[in-house]
Amino acid sequence: MSRVCQVTGAEVGFGRHVSHSHRRTNRRFDVNIQKKRYWVPSLGRHVTLRLSARGIKTVDVRGIDAVVADVRARGGVL
């Protein structure tokens, strides 16, 4: 399962650790992806989404119906 938020599109970022001696090693900045199950009244069923923490806040502000409509418009499978 890829670590991509279905609402915001946030993906894994890459960078480098820089030590005190300034040696650099590769690292990953993982997205805080969580599975959330929502009841969608317009569909009449539950929908499970893979969301980042920011995506969960977006659903709280905009509402699940608006978010699901946007995901479907982009071609997302629900």
Buried (B, 14 or more C-beta within 10 A) or exposed (E): EEBBBBBBEBBEEEEEEEEEEEEEEEEEEEBEBEEEEBEBEEEEEEBEBBBBBEBBEBBEEEEBBEBBBBBEEEEEEE
